[in-house]
Amino acid sequence: MGKRKDKDTQGDKKGLTRRELLLGATGFAVATGAIVHSVSAQTSNRPNLEGKELAMVIDLQRCTGCGACAIACKNENNVQDGVAWAWHETRTTGTFPNVQYEYMPTLCNHCQNAPCVRLCPTKAMHKVAGGITAHTPEKCIGCKSCIAACPYKVITPNKKEPHKFWKSDEQLFAGASDSPKEVVEKVGGDTIPLYNPDREQFLEGSGLRYKGIVEKCTFCDHRVTQGKLPYCVERCPTKARIFGDLNDPNSKVNEILSKYSAKRLREYLGTEPKVFYVREFNPATYRKSKGSV
């Protein structure tokens, strides 16, 4: 593997460097007075997650397959076109009229025995308080060992310059519509569209991931460290996603897991995934709730 070029000074010569994207091109951090903490400080600054084992239950009986979780994730985490942290698997079996359709929402399972963590050579993939499988962009060298190790295929390589469409001169209808660059100029935009300052303040470089590294679901660690729910849980219209602490016997996730037979994806591999699926045709035996951190 060749020596990696410095991310702050080397970039796509036809586009902006990462430093220009995050600071020079927008002046966002200076304008807002945002304080960007160091990676080491953020890793240790998780007091409300100590001693917790966070998990998610997805109730497939309540899930309607609307896709709100995927849209909310993209919105909250600045996930660009062609990349999905929250997605789904579908399968159709049988012959009409006897057809069965299966819809399975997917995301990073935050495995207790995470293969991606074990094989990451730089420890960019690592476990933090709460049992979250975290990723540090600054340490990632883009070797894709984590992708090869993950049996769930929920880690994505970032092959393109993030959100380059916002500076494009291309018009959808020549002479009849504005280009993205013109729209930004006309509205007086002084920030990068879809840039996430909340993530950037939590972990440097995560507000706008850059070309050459990988990315994945983080359980919205920038939210849960503040006592908030992951955004996919918050925005699920049917409360089919429930979040909570497996170490708390009174948590909503433990209440549901004690009442229903749950399954986890490929749990025979011994990864101990923290996303559980339940489906019972008697859904009225527990009060609807999004759970808690």
C-alpha angles and dihedrals in degrees: 000000000000123000112277117243118237107270095215098053103026120064146134102315090211092053141029125300118243091254090053090049095051101035120357099047095050111016084215099142092047094045095052097036090235115176113220110205123211120259093246092051093050093048091057097038098082104106096151093057099051111121093010128120104201120205141165129226118201114200105210091191090062096038112100097186091242093144095228089132092058093046093047091050092052091048096047099041102038092243110177130225113289094025125092128184091178114041141136143240120224132192132181119197135176135033125281127301090020098057129148121200122196125196118188120181112216139195138145107311094211089222120209088222096036114187091200090060093047095053101038105113096203099039090242084137107057143146121254136182113305091038091273117156100226132192126210110205093199091061097043115107096183095243091141094221088134092054091052091048099046111095091194098057093224098131116091130200113228101228099166139058105267116261096338090160090082090073096041120126092202116119122211089218113021111237093001105068137036124250118240090255091053092049091053091049094047095050091046093242113187099174135063110266111251092010109149112217092180091062092043092054090049097047125007114245096015096097088075117012116212139222118284102033135085130248139192146160113305099188081252089284090181087063103038092053085063093049094258126129123250107273094242088058092046094051100042103119095206097041089240090146117071123185130195153116120297089200091060109081090200097052120119092240091057091047091055095042090052092054102041138045105250131197133199128205114266092341089158086079091071096238092128096221118207097215113091128191125208130180123177129157091225102066098159097082096090129045114250113258139154091220126226143258 
